[in-house]
């Protein structure tokens, strides 16, 4: 036999001890376990995201999902799965509204404040006259010179 011959010389070929179908089945099992773990995490996150569940109900769902993951996830998705998407969309919508635009506005306002404080410092030290200060301030704030003159 091929197996005995290779084993006799101290070399064992992995293909003779671990057939291709077994390797495929192991890959399927690993993917299944990763998907189950992902579903468990998603369900636990949704349980804690739910505002309509009491503390006791949240604890019961978490215990059920952790102790019996496959059945717990399946029952949760059947019982409350229709609302999972709505809760996730509500959370992600809230995060999107506080997204890049608000960061840009905060950065822009911080730079405006810094520029205005530098101008005020120059004015206080007597480096800029009142007219130069007003013109630079209007330029920083985006006002035209005509608008600054009308407001004065």
N, CA, C and O atoms as a GROMACS GRO file, in nm:
protein
  608
    1UNK      N    1   0.082  -0.119   0.000
    1UNK     CA    2   0.000   0.000   0.000
    1UNK      C    3   0.086   0.125   0.000
    1UNK      O    4   0.199   0.125   0.049
    2UNK      N    5   0.033   0.229  -0.055
    2UNK     CA    6   0.107   0.355  -0.064
    2UNK      C    7   0.128   0.413   0.075
    2UNK      O    8   0.236   0.462   0.105
    3UNK      N    9   0.025   0.408   0.159
    3UNK     CA   10   0.035   0.466   0.293
    3UNK      C   11   0.142   0.395   0.375
    3UNK      O   12   0.224   0.460   0.439
    4UNK      N   13   0.140   0.266   0.372
    4UNK     CA   14   0.238   0.190   0.449
    4UNK      C   15   0.379   0.215   0.398
    4UNK      O   16   0.473   0.224   0.476
    5UNK      N   17   0.394   0.226   0.267
    5UNK     CA   18   0.525   0.248   0.209
    5UNK      C   19   0.581   0.384   0.251
    5UNK      O   20   0.699   0.393   0.285
    6UNK      N   21   0.500   0.489   0.249
    6UNK     CA   22   0.546   0.621   0.288
    6UNK      C   23   0.568   0.629   0.438
    6UNK      O   24   0.658   0.700   0.484
    7UNK      N   25   0.489   0.558   0.514
    7UNK     CA   26   0.503   0.562   0.659
    7UNK      C   27   0.629   0.488   0.701
    7UNK      O   28   0.693   0.525   0.801
    8UNK      N   29   0.665   0.386   0.627
    8UNK     CA   30   0.783   0.308   0.660
    8UNK      C   31   0.910   0.392   0.652
    8UNK      O   32   1.004   0.370   0.729
    9UNK      N   33   0.914   0.489   0.562
    9UNK     CA   34   1.031   0.574   0.547
    9UNK      C   35   1.025   0.698   0.636
    9UNK      O   36   1.110   0.786   0.624
   10UNK      N   37   0.926   0.707   0.723
   10UNK     CA   38   0.914   0.820   0.814
   10UNK      C   39   0.847   0.942   0.754
   10UNK      O   40   0.844   1.047   0.818
   11UNK      N   41   0.793   0.931   0.633
   11UNK     CA   42   0.725   1.042   0.567
   11UNK      C   43   0.579   1.005   0.552
   11UNK      O   44   0.546   0.903   0.491
   12UNK      N   45   0.491   1.088   0.605
   12UNK     CA   46   0.348   1.064   0.591
   12UNK      C   47   0.292   1.174   0.503
   12UNK      O   48   0.305   1.292   0.534
   13UNK      N   49   0.230   1.136   0.396
   13UNK     CA   50   0.169   1.235   0.308
   13UNK      C   51   0.034   1.274   0.366
   13UNK      O   52  -0.046   1.188   0.403
   14UNK      N   53   0.010   1.403   0.373
   14UNK     CA   54  -0.114   1.450   0.433
   14UNK      C   55  -0.235   1.408   0.349
   14UNK      O   56  -0.344   1.388   0.403
   15UNK      N   57  -0.217   1.395   0.219
   15UNK     CA   58  -0.329   1.356   0.134
   15UNK      C   59  -0.372   1.213   0.162
   15UNK      O   60  -0.487   1.178   0.134
   16UNK      N   61  -0.286   1.132   0.214
   16UNK     CA   62  -0.324   0.994   0.240
   16UNK      C   63  -0.395   0.981   0.373
   16UNK      O   64  -0.466   0.883   0.396
   17UNK      N   65  -0.379   1.079   0.463
   17UNK     CA   66  -0.446   1.071   0.592
   17UNK      C   67  -0.561   1.168   0.605
   17UNK      O   68  -0.643   1.155   0.696
   18UNK      N   69  -0.570   1.266   0.516
   18UNK     CA   70  -0.674   1.368   0.525
   18UNK      C   71  -0.729   1.393   0.386
   18UNK      O   72  -0.677   1.478   0.313
   19UNK      N   73  -0.833   1.321   0.347
   19UNK     CA   74  -0.885   1.332   0.210
   19UNK      C   75  -0.938   1.472   0.179
   19UNK      O   76  -0.966   1.552   0.269
   20UNK      N   77  -0.952   1.499   0.051
   20UNK     CA   78  -0.996   1.630   0.004
   20UNK      C   79  -1.135   1.665   0.054
   20UNK      O   80  -1.161   1.780   0.089
   21UNK      N   81  -1.224   1.569   0.058
   21UNK     CA   82  -1.360   1.596   0.106
   21UNK      C   83  -1.360   1.635   0.253
   21UNK      O   84  -1.440   1.719   0.294
   22UNK      N   85  -1.273   1.575   0.332
   22UNK     CA   86  -1.262   1.614   0.473
   22UNK      C   87  -1.209   1.756   0.486
   22UNK      O   88  -1.256   1.831   0.572
   23UNK      N   89  -1.114   1.794   0.403
   23UNK     CA   90  -1.062   1.930   0.406
   23UNK      C   91  -1.171   2.030   0.368
   23UNK      O   92  -1.183   2.136   0.429
   24UNK      N   93  -1.250   1.996   0.267
   24UNK     CA   94  -1.361   2.082   0.227
   24UNK      C   95  -1.463   2.095   0.340
   24UNK      O   96  -1.511   2.205   0.368
   25UNK      N   97  -1.495   1.985   0.404
   25UNK     CA   98  -1.593   1.987   0.513
   25UNK      C   99  -1.541   2.071   0.631
   25UNK      O  100  -1.619   2.141   0.695
   26UNK      N  101  -1.412   2.064   0.659
   26UNK     CA  102  -1.354   2.145   0.765
   26UNK      C  103  -1.366   2.294   0.731
   26UNK      O  104  -1.396   2.375   0.819
   27UNK      N  105  -1.344   2.330   0.607
   27UNK     CA  106  -1.358   2.469   0.565
   27UNK      C  107  -1.503   2.515   0.581
   27UNK      O  108  -1.527   2.628   0.626
   28UNK      N  109  -1.599   2.430   0.546
   28UNK     CA  110  -1.741   2.464   0.562
   28UNK      C  111  -1.774   2.482   0.710
   28UNK      O  112  -1.847   2.574   0.746
   29UNK      N  113  -1.721   2.396   0.795
   29UNK     CA  114  -1.747   2.409   0.939
   29UNK      C  115  -1.690   2.538   0.995
   29UNK      O  116  -1.754   2.604   1.077
   30UNK      N  117  -1.570   2.576   0.952
   30UNK     CA  118  -1.508   2.699   1.001
   30UNK      C  119  -1.589   2.820   0.957
   30UNK      O  120  -1.612   2.912   1.036
   31UNK      N  121  -1.630   2.822   0.832
   31UNK     CA  122  -1.713   2.933   0.783
   31UNK      C  123  -1.845   2.939   0.859
   31UNK      O  124  -1.891   3.048   0.893
   32UNK      N  125  -1.905   2.825   0.885
   32UNK     CA  126  -2.030   2.821   0.960
   32UNK      C  127  -2.014   2.873   1.102
   32UNK      O  128  -2.100   2.946   1.151
   33UNK      N  129  -1.904   2.838   1.167
   33UNK     CA  130  -1.880   2.888   1.303
   33UNK      C  131  -1.855   3.038   1.304
   33UNK      O  132  -1.900   3.108   1.395
   34UNK      N  133  -1.785   3.088   1.205
   34UNK     CA  134  -1.762   3.234   1.197
   34UNK      C  135  -1.894   3.306   1.173
   34UNK      O  136  -1.920   3.409   1.235
   35UNK      N  137  -1.978   3.253   1.086
   35UNK     CA  138  -2.110   3.314   1.062
   35UNK      C  139  -2.196   3.310   1.187
   35UNK      O  140  -2.265   3.407   1.218
   36UNK      N  141  -2.194   3.199   1.260
   36UNK     CA  142  -2.272   3.189   1.382
   36UNK      C  143  -2.222   3.289   1.486
   36UNK      O  144  -2.302   3.353   1.554
   37UNK      N  145  -2.091   3.302   1.497
   37UNK     CA  146  -2.036   3.400   1.592
   37UNK      C  147  -2.077   3.541   1.553
   37UNK      O  148  -2.110   3.622   1.639
   38UNK      N  149  -2.074   3.571   1.422
   38UNK     CA  150  -2.116   3.703   1.375
   38UNK      C  151  -2.264   3.728   1.407
   38UNK      O  152  -2.301   3.837   1.450
   39UNK      N  153  -2.347   3.628   1.386
   39UNK     CA  154  -2.490   3.642   1.417
   39UNK      C  155  -2.514   3.661   1.566
   39UNK      O  156  -2.598   3.741   1.605
   40UNK      N  157  -2.440   3.589   1.649
   40UNK     CA  158  -2.454   3.605   1.793
   40UNK      C  159  -2.419   3.747   1.834
   40UNK      O  160  -2.491   3.809   1.913
   41UNK      N  161  -2.310   3.800   1.782
   41UNK     CA  162  -2.270   3.938   1.814
   41UNK      C  163  -2.375   4.036   1.764
   41UNK      O  164  -2.410   4.131   1.835
   42UNK      N  165  -2.427   4.015   1.642
   42UNK     CA  166  -2.530   4.106   1.588
   42UNK      C  167  -2.656   4.103   1.673
   42UNK      O  168  -2.717   4.208   1.698
   43UNK      N  169  -2.697   3.985   1.717
   43UNK     CA  170  -2.818   3.974   1.798
   43UNK      C  171  -2.797   4.038   1.935
   43UNK      O  172  -2.885   4.108   1.984
   44UNK      N  173  -2.682   4.015   1.997
   44UNK     CA  174  -2.656   4.075   2.128
   44UNK      C  175  -2.652   4.228   2.116
   44UNK      O  176  -2.704   4.298   2.203
   45UNK      N  177  -2.592   4.279   2.009
   45UNK     CA  178  -2.591   4.424   1.988
   45UNK      C  179  -2.734   4.477   1.969
   45UNK      O  180  -2.768   4.583   2.022
   46UNK      N  181  -2.816   4.403   1.895
   46UNK     CA  182  -2.953   4.447   1.873
   46UNK      C  183  -3.034   4.441   2.002
   46UNK      O  184  -3.120   4.526   2.026
   47UNK      N  185  -3.007   4.341   2.086
   47UNK     CA  186  -3.078   4.331   2.213
   47UNK      C  187  -3.050   4.455   2.297
   47UNK      O  188  -3.142   4.515   2.354
   48UNK      N  189  -2.924   4.494   2.306
   48UNK     CA  190  -2.891   4.611   2.387
   48UNK      C  191  -2.930   4.742   2.320
   48UNK      O  192  -2.944   4.844   2.388
   49UNK      N  193  -2.949   4.742   2.190
   49UNK     CA  194  -2.994   4.859   2.117
   49UNK      C  195  -3.144   4.881   2.133
   49UNK      O  196  -3.192   4.993   2.116
   50UNK      N  197  -3.219   4.776   2.166
   50UNK     CA  198  -3.365   4.784   2.175
   50UNK      C  199  -3.407   4.862   2.299
   50UNK      O  200  -3.369   4.829   2.411
   51UNK      N  201  -3.485   4.965   2.275
   51UNK     CA  202  -3.535   5.042   2.389
   51UNK      C  203  -3.668   4.989   2.440
   51UNK      O  204  -3.713   5.030   2.547
   52UNK      N  205  -3.732   4.900   2.366
   52UNK     CA  206  -3.861   4.847   2.407
   52UNK      C  207  -3.849   4.723   2.496
   52UNK      O  208  -3.951   4.675   2.546
   53UNK      N  209  -3.729   4.671   2.516
   53UNK     CA  210  -3.710   4.554   2.603
   53UNK      C  211  -3.671   4.600   2.743
   53UNK      O  212  -3.594   4.695   2.759
   54UNK      N  213  -3.725   4.531   2.843
   54UNK     CA  214  -3.685   4.561   2.980
   54UNK      C  215  -3.548   4.498   3.008
   54UNK      O  216  -3.496   4.422   2.926
   55UNK      N  217  -3.493   4.529   3.121
   55UNK     CA  218  -3.363   4.473   3.157
   55UNK      C  219  -3.367   4.323   3.172
   55UNK      O  220  -3.274   4.253   3.133
   56UNK      N  221  -3.477   4.272   3.228
   56UNK     CA  222  -3.492   4.128   3.246
   56UNK      C  223  -3.504   4.057   3.111
   56UNK      O  224  -3.448   3.950   3.091
   57UNK      N  225  -3.577   4.117   3.019
   57UNK     CA  226  -3.592   4.057   2.886
   57UNK      C  227  -3.459   4.059   2.811
   57UNK      O  228  -3.426   3.963   2.741
   58UNK      N  229  -3.383   4.166   2.826
   58UNK     CA  230  -3.251   4.172   2.762
   58UNK      C  231  -3.160   4.063   2.817
   58UNK      O  232  -3.089   3.997   2.742
   59UNK      N  233  -3.162   4.046   2.950
   59UNK     CA  234  -3.079   3.943   3.012
   59UNK      C  235  -3.121   3.804   2.965
   59UNK      O  236  -3.035   3.720   2.939
   60UNK      N  237  -3.252   3.781   2.954
   60UNK     CA  238  -3.300   3.650   2.908
   60UNK      C  239  -3.256   3.622   2.765
   60UNK      O  240  -3.214   3.510   2.734
   61UNK      N  241  -3.266   3.721   2.676
   61UNK     CA  242  -3.224   3.701   2.537
   61UNK      C  243  -3.074   3.674   2.529
   61UNK      O  244  -3.031   3.586   2.454
   62UNK      N  245  -2.995   3.749   2.604
   62UNK     CA  246  -2.850   3.730   2.600
   62UNK      C  247  -2.813   3.592   2.652
   62UNK      O  248  -2.729   3.524   2.593
   63UNK      N  249  -2.874   3.549   2.761
   63UNK     CA  250  -2.846   3.416   2.814
   63UNK      C  251  -2.887   3.309   2.714
   63UNK      O  252  -2.812   3.213   2.694
   64UNK      N  253  -3.003   3.324   2.652
   64UNK     CA  254  -3.048   3.225   2.554
   64UNK      C  255  -2.954   3.218   2.435
   64UNK      O  256  -2.923   3.109   2.386
   65UNK      N  257  -2.909   3.334   2.388
   65UNK     CA  258  -2.823   3.336   2.270
   65UNK      C  259  -2.684   3.281   2.302
   65UNK      O  260  -2.621   3.219   2.217
   66UNK      N  261  -2.636   3.304   2.424
   66UNK     CA  262  -2.502   3.255   2.459
   66UNK      C  263  -2.503   3.107   2.494
   66UNK      O  264  -2.412   3.034   2.456
   67UNK      N  265  -2.605   3.061   2.567
   67UNK     CA  266  -2.608   2.920   2.606
   67UNK      C  267  -2.642   2.826   2.491
   67UNK      O  268  -2.582   2.719   2.478
   68UNK      N  269  -2.736   2.865   2.408
   68UNK     CA  270  -2.776   2.783   2.294
   68UNK      C  271  -2.773   2.873   2.170
   68UNK      O  272  -2.878   2.920   2.127
   69UNK      N  273  -2.656   2.897   2.114
   69UNK     CA  274  -2.643   3.000   2.011
   69UNK      C  275  -2.729   2.977   1.887
   69UNK      O  276  -2.797   3.069   1.842
   70UNK      N  277  -2.728   2.858   1.831
   70UNK     CA  278  -2.802   2.836   1.707
   70UNK      C  279  -2.952   2.856   1.727
   70UNK      O  280  -3.016   2.928   1.651
   71UNK      N  281  -3.007   2.792   1.828
   71UNK     CA  282  -3.151   2.803   1.854
   71UNK      C  283  -3.186   2.944   1.902
   71UNK      O  284  -3.288   3.000   1.862
   72UNK      N  285  -3.102   3.004   1.989
   72UNK     CA  286  -3.128   3.138   2.039
   72UNK      C  287  -3.132   3.242   1.929
   72UNK      O  288  -3.221   3.327   1.926
   73UNK      N  289  -3.035   3.236   1.837
   73UNK     CA  290  -3.033   3.330   1.725
   73UNK      C  291  -3.153   3.307   1.634
   73UNK      O  292  -3.217   3.403   1.590
   74UNK      N  293  -3.183   3.182   1.607
   74UNK     CA  294  -3.297   3.151   1.520
   74UNK      C  295  -3.428   3.203   1.579
   74UNK      O  296  -3.507   3.265   1.508
   75UNK      N  297  -3.452   3.179   1.707
   75UNK     CA  298  -3.575   3.226   1.771
   75UNK      C  299  -3.579   3.379   1.775
   75UNK      O  300  -3.684   3.438   1.752
   76UNK      N  301  -3.465   3.443   1.803
   76UNK     CA  302  -3.463   3.589   1.807
   76UNK      C  303  -3.495   3.648   1.671
   76UNK      O  304  -3.572   3.744   1.660
   77UNK      N  305  -3.435   3.592   1.567
   77UNK     CA  306  -3.458   3.646   1.432
   77UNK      C  307  -3.604   3.626   1.391
   77UNK      O  308  -3.662   3.712   1.325
   78UNK      N  309  -3.665   3.515   1.430
   78UNK     CA  310  -3.805   3.492   1.397
   78UNK      C  311  -3.894   3.587   1.478
   78UNK      O  312  -3.990   3.644   1.424
   79UNK      N  313  -3.864   3.604   1.607
   79UNK     CA  314  -3.950   3.684   1.694
   79UNK      C  315  -3.932   3.834   1.673
   79UNK      O  316  -4.030   3.908   1.673
   80UNK      N  317  -3.809   3.879   1.656
   80UNK     CA  318  -3.784   4.023   1.653
   80UNK      C  319  -3.702   4.068   1.533
   80UNK      O  320  -3.655   4.182   1.530
   81UNK      N  321  -3.683   3.983   1.435
   81UNK     CA  322  -3.596   4.012   1.322
   81UNK      C  323  -3.643   4.125   1.234
   81UNK      O  324  -3.561   4.195   1.175
   82UNK      N  325  -3.774   4.144   1.223
   82UNK     CA  326  -3.826   4.249   1.136
   82UNK      C  327  -3.787   4.388   1.183
   82UNK      O  328  -3.779   4.481   1.102
   83UNK      N  329  -3.764   4.404   1.310
   83UNK     CA  330  -3.731   4.535   1.366
   83UNK      C  331  -3.581   4.560   1.372
   83UNK      O  332  -3.538   4.672   1.398
   84UNK      N  333  -3.501   4.457   1.350
   84UNK     CA  334  -3.355   4.473   1.360
   84UNK      C  335  -3.303   4.576   1.260
   84UNK      O  336  -3.219   4.659   1.294
   85UNK      N  337  -3.354   4.570   1.139
   85UNK     CA  338  -3.308   4.663   1.036
   85UNK      C  339  -3.345   4.806   1.071
   85UNK      O  340  -3.266   4.898   1.049
   86UNK      N  341  -3.465   4.827   1.124
   86UNK     CA  342  -3.508   4.961   1.160
   86UNK      C  343  -3.420   5.020   1.271
   86UNK      O  344  -3.383   5.138   1.266
   87UNK      N  345  -3.388   4.938   1.372
   87UNK     CA  346  -3.302   4.987   1.480
   87UNK      C  347  -3.163   5.018   1.428
   87UNK      O  348  -3.104   5.120   1.466
   88UNK      N  349  -3.109   4.933   1.343
   88UNK     CA  350  -2.975   4.957   1.288
   88UNK      C  351  -2.974   5.083   1.201
   88UNK      O  352  -2.881   5.162   1.207
   89UNK      N  353  -3.077   5.101   1.121
   89UNK     CA  354  -3.085   5.220   1.035
   89UNK      C  355  -3.096   5.346   1.120
   89UNK      O  356  -3.036   5.448   1.087
   90UNK      N  357  -3.172   5.339   1.228
   90UNK     CA  358  -3.188   5.456   1.315
   90UNK      C  359  -3.054   5.493   1.379
   90UNK      O  360  -3.019   5.610   1.386
   91UNK      N  361  -2.980   5.393   1.424
   91UNK     CA  362  -2.849   5.420   1.485
   91UNK      C  363  -2.752   5.474   1.381
   91UNK      O  364  -2.683   5.573   1.407
   92UNK      N  365  -2.744   5.411   1.264
   92UNK     CA  366  -2.651   5.455   1.162
   92UNK      C  367  -2.691   5.591   1.105
   92UNK      O  368  -2.604   5.669   1.068
   93UNK      N  369  -2.820   5.619   1.097
   93UNK     CA  370  -2.864   5.751   1.051
   93UNK      C  371  -2.822   5.860   1.147
   93UNK      O  372  -2.784   5.969   1.105
   94UNK      N  373  -2.828   5.832   1.277
   94UNK     CA  374  -2.784   5.928   1.376
   94UNK      C  375  -2.635   5.954   1.363
   94UNK      O  376  -2.591   6.068   1.374
   95UNK      N  377  -2.558   5.847   1.341
   95UNK     CA  378  -2.414   5.864   1.326
   95UNK      C  379  -2.380   5.937   1.197
   95UNK      O  380  -2.286   6.017   1.194
   96UNK      N  381  -2.455   5.912   1.090
   96UNK     CA  382  -2.429   5.979   0.963
   96UNK      C  383  -2.454   6.129   0.973
   96UNK      O  384  -2.382   6.208   0.912
   97UNK      N  385  -2.556   6.168   1.049
   97UNK     CA  386  -2.585   6.310   1.063
   97UNK      C  387  -2.474   6.383   1.138
   97UNK      O  388  -2.454   6.503   1.120
   98UNK      N  389  -2.403   6.311   1.223
   98UNK     CA  390  -2.292   6.372   1.296
   98UNK      C  391  -2.161   6.339   1.228
   98UNK      O  392  -2.057   6.331   1.293
   99UNK      N  393  -2.166   6.321   1.097
   99UNK     CA  394  -2.050   6.274   1.022
   99UNK      C  395  -1.953   6.382   0.982
   99UNK      O  396  -1.928   6.476   1.057
  100UNK      N  397  -1.897   6.368   0.864
  100UNK     CA  398  -1.786   6.454   0.819
  100UNK      C  399  -1.821   6.603   0.812
  100UNK      O  400  -1.734   6.687   0.836
  101UNK      N  401  -1.946   6.635   0.780
  101UNK     CA  402  -1.981   6.777   0.769
  101UNK      C  403  -1.966   6.847   0.903
  101UNK      O  404  -1.915   6.959   0.909
  102UNK      N  405  -2.010   6.782   1.011
  102UNK     CA  406  -1.999   6.847   1.141
  102UNK      C  407  -1.854   6.858   1.185
  102UNK      O  408  -1.817   6.954   1.253
  103UNK      N  409  -1.771   6.762   1.146
  103UNK     CA  410  -1.628   6.771   1.178
  103UNK      C  411  -1.565   6.888   1.102
  103UNK      O  412  -1.486   6.964   1.158
  104UNK      N  413  -1.602   6.903   0.973
  104UNK     CA  414  -1.549   7.014   0.895
  104UNK      C  415  -1.593   7.148   0.953
  104UNK      O  416  -1.515   7.243   0.959
  105UNK      N  417  -1.721   7.156   0.995
  105UNK     CA  418  -1.770   7.281   1.053
  105UNK      C  419  -1.697   7.314   1.183
  105UNK      O  420  -1.662   7.429   1.207
  106UNK      N  421  -1.673   7.211   1.266
  106UNK     CA  422  -1.602   7.235   1.392
  106UNK      C  423  -1.459   7.281   1.366
  106UNK      O  424  -1.409   7.371   1.433
  107UNK      N  425  -1.394   7.218   1.269
  107UNK     CA  426  -1.257   7.257   1.235
  107UNK      C  427  -1.254   7.398   1.178
  107UNK      O  428  -1.166   7.477   1.211
  108UNK      N  429  -1.352   7.428   1.092
  108UNK     CA  430  -1.358   7.561   1.032
  108UNK      C  431  -1.383   7.667   1.138
  108UNK      O  432  -1.319   7.772   1.136
  109UNK      N  433  -1.475   7.641   1.231
  109UNK     CA  434  -1.503   7.741   1.334
  109UNK      C  435  -1.384   7.758   1.427
  109UNK      O  436  -1.359   7.868   1.476
  110UNK      N  437  -1.310   7.649   1.452
  110UNK     CA  438  -1.190   7.661   1.536
  110UNK      C  439  -1.085   7.746   1.466
  110UNK      O  440  -1.018   7.827   1.530
  111UNK      N  441  -1.069   7.728   1.335
  111UNK     CA  442  -0.970   7.808   1.264
  111UNK      C  443  -1.016   7.954   1.256
  111UNK      O  444  -0.933   8.045   1.262
  112UNK      N  445  -1.146   7.977   1.242
  112UNK     CA  446  -1.197   8.115   1.242
  112UNK      C  447  -1.170   8.183   1.376
  112UNK      O  448  -1.128   8.298   1.381
  113UNK      N  449  -1.195   8.111   1.482
  113UNK     CA  450  -1.171   8.168   1.616
  113UNK      C  451  -1.024   8.200   1.634
  113UNK      O  452  -0.988   8.304   1.688
  114UNK      N  453  -0.938   8.109   1.587
  114UNK     CA  454  -0.794   8.134   1.598
  114UNK      C  455  -0.750   8.256   1.518
  114UNK      O  456  -0.670   8.337   1.566
  115UNK      N  457  -0.804   8.270   1.398
  115UNK     CA  458  -0.768   8.385   1.315
  115UNK      C  459  -0.819   8.515   1.377
  115UNK      O  460  -0.748   8.616   1.379
  116UNK      N  461  -0.942   8.512   1.428
  116UNK     CA  462  -0.997   8.633   1.489
  116UNK      C  463  -0.922   8.670   1.616
  116UNK      O  464  -0.901   8.789   1.643
  117UNK      N  465  -0.882   8.571   1.695
  117UNK     CA  466  -0.807   8.604   1.816
  117UNK      C  467  -0.669   8.660   1.781
  117UNK      O  468  -0.618   8.748   1.851
  118UNK      N  469  -0.608   8.608   1.674
  118UNK     CA  470  -0.479   8.663   1.630
  118UNK      C  471  -0.496   8.808   1.584
  118UNK      O  472  -0.413   8.893   1.614
  119UNK      N  473  -0.606   8.835   1.512
  119UNK     CA  474  -0.633   8.972   1.470
  119UNK      C  475  -0.655   9.064   1.590
  119UNK      O  476  -0.603   9.176   1.593
  120UNK      N  477  -0.730   9.016   1.688
  120UNK     CA  478  -0.756   9.097   1.808
  120UNK      C  479  -0.626   9.125   1.882
  120UNK      O  480  -0.607   9.233   1.938
  121UNK      N  481  -0.537   9.026   1.884
  121UNK     CA  482  -0.408   9.044   1.949
  121UNK      C  483  -0.325   9.151   1.876
  121UNK      O  484  -0.263   9.236   1.940
  122UNK      N  485  -0.325   9.145   1.742
  122UNK     CA  486  -0.253   9.246   1.664
  122UNK      C  487  -0.312   9.385   1.686
  122UNK      O  488  -0.238   9.483   1.695
  123UNK      N  489  -0.443   9.393   1.696
  123UNK     CA  490  -0.510   9.522   1.720
  123UNK      C  491  -0.476   9.574   1.859
  123UNK      O  492  -0.453   9.693   1.877
  124UNK      N  493  -0.473   9.483   1.959
  124UNK     CA  494  -0.445   9.526   2.096
  124UNK      C  495  -0.300   9.574   2.110
  124UNK      O  496  -0.273   9.663   2.190
  125UNK      N  497  -0.208   9.516   2.033
  125UNK     CA  498  -0.068   9.558   2.041
  125UNK      C  499  -0.042   9.683   1.958
  125UNK      O  500   0.069   9.736   1.960
  126UNK      N  501  -0.142   9.730   1.885
  126UNK     CA  502  -0.129   9.852   1.807
  126UNK      C  503  -0.066   9.833   1.671
  126UNK      O  504  -0.030   9.931   1.605
  127UNK      N  505  -0.053   9.709   1.626
  127UNK     CA  506   0.006   9.682   1.496
  127UNK      C  507  -0.094   9.713   1.385
  127UNK      O  508  -0.056   9.763   1.279
  128UNK      N  509  -0.222   9.684   1.409
  128UNK     CA  510  -0.327   9.712   1.311
  128UNK      C  511  -0.411   9.832   1.356
  128UNK      O  512  -0.439   9.848   1.475
  129UNK      N  513  -0.448   9.914   1.259
  129UNK     CA  514  -0.541  10.022   1.290
  129UNK      C  515  -0.683   9.966   1.294
  129UNK      O  516  -0.706   9.850   1.259
  130UNK      N  517  -0.778  10.050   1.336
  130UNK     CA  518  -0.917  10.005   1.344
  130UNK      C  519  -0.968   9.967   1.206
  130UNK      O  520  -1.037   9.865   1.193
  131UNK      N  521  -0.938  10.044   1.102
  131UNK     CA  522  -0.984  10.014   0.966
  131UNK      C  523  -0.922   9.886   0.912
  131UNK      O  524  -0.991   9.805   0.850
  132UNK      N  525  -0.792   9.867   0.936
  132UNK     CA  526  -0.727   9.744   0.892
  132UNK      C  527  -0.785   9.622   0.964
  132UNK      O  528  -0.805   9.517   0.903
  133UNK      N  529  -0.812   9.637   1.094
  133UNK     CA  530  -0.871   9.529   1.172
  133UNK      C  531  -1.010   9.493   1.119
  133UNK      O  532  -1.041   9.376   1.102
  134UNK      N  533  -1.093   9.596   1.093
  134UNK     CA  534  -1.229   9.571   1.042
  134UNK      C  535  -1.225   9.506   0.904
  134UNK      O  536  -1.305   9.417   0.876
  135UNK      N  537  -1.135   9.549   0.818
  135UNK     CA  538  -1.125   9.490   0.684
  135UNK      C  539  -1.079   9.345   0.691
  135UNK      O  540  -1.134   9.259   0.621
  136UNK      N  541  -0.981   9.316   0.775
  136UNK     CA  542  -0.933   9.177   0.789
  136UNK      C  543  -1.039   9.089   0.852
  136UNK      O  544  -1.056   8.973   0.814
  137UNK      N  545  -1.110   9.143   0.948
  137UNK     CA  546  -1.218   9.067   1.013
  137UNK      C  547  -1.329   9.035   0.914
  137UNK      O  548  -1.380   8.923   0.912
  138UNK      N  549  -1.366   9.132   0.832
  138UNK     CA  550  -1.470   9.109   0.732
  138UNK      C  551  -1.423   9.005   0.629
  138UNK      O  552  -1.503   8.923   0.584
  139UNK      N  553  -1.295   9.009   0.593
  139UNK     CA  554  -1.242   8.912   0.497
  139UNK      C  555  -1.244   8.771   0.558
  139UNK      O  556  -1.277   8.675   0.488
  140UNK      N  557  -1.210   8.757   0.685
  140UNK     CA  558  -1.209   8.626   0.751
  140UNK      C  559  -1.351   8.572   0.763
  140UNK      O  560  -1.375   8.454   0.739
  141UNK      N  561  -1.444   8.658   0.800
  141UNK     CA  562  -1.581   8.614   0.819
  141UNK      C  563  -1.657   8.597   0.688
  141UNK      O  564  -1.768   8.545   0.687
  142UNK      N  565  -1.598   8.641   0.578
  142UNK     CA  566  -1.661   8.623   0.448
  142UNK      C  567  -1.751   8.737   0.407
  142UNK      O  568  -1.823   8.727   0.308
  143UNK      N  569  -1.748   8.845   0.483
  143UNK     CA  570  -1.829   8.962   0.445
  143UNK      C  571  -1.755   9.041   0.341
  143UNK      O  572  -1.632   9.044   0.340
  144UNK      N  573  -1.830   9.105   0.254
  144UNK     CA  574  -1.766   9.196   0.159
  144UNK      C  575  -1.742   9.329   0.228
  144UNK      O  576  -1.800   9.357   0.333
  145UNK      N  577  -1.660   9.409   0.170
  145UNK     CA  578  -1.629   9.540   0.230
  145UNK      C  579  -1.753   9.627   0.232
  145UNK      O  580  -1.772   9.707   0.324
  146UNK      N  581  -1.840   9.610   0.129
  146UNK     CA  582  -1.964   9.689   0.126
  146UNK      C  583  -2.054   9.649   0.239
  146UNK      O  584  -2.115   9.735   0.304
  147UNK      N  585  -2.065   9.520   0.265
  147UNK     CA  586  -2.149   9.472   0.374
  147UNK      C  587  -2.096   9.520   0.509
  147UNK      O  588  -2.173   9.551   0.600
  148UNK      N  589  -1.963   9.527   0.523
  148UNK     CA  590  -1.904   9.573   0.649
  148UNK      C  591  -1.932   9.722   0.668
  148UNK      O  592  -1.955   9.768   0.779
  149UNK      N  593  -1.928   9.798   0.555
  149UNK     CA  594  -1.955   9.941   0.565
  149UNK      C  595  -2.102   9.967   0.599
  149UNK      O  596  -2.133  10.061   0.672
  150UNK      N  597  -2.192   9.884   0.545
  150UNK     CA  598  -2.335   9.904   0.574
  150UNK      C  599  -2.366   9.872   0.719
  150UNK      O  600  -2.452   9.936   0.780
  151UNK      N  601  -2.298   9.772   0.774
  151UNK     CA  602  -2.325   9.734   0.912
  151UNK      C  603  -2.268   9.834   1.012
  151UNK      O  604  -2.312   9.837   1.127
  152UNK      N  605  -2.172   9.915   0.971
  152UNK     CA  606  -2.106  10.007   1.066
  152UNK      C  607  -2.180  10.133   1.086
  152UNK      O  608  -2.136  10.219   1.162
   0.00000   0.00000   0.00000
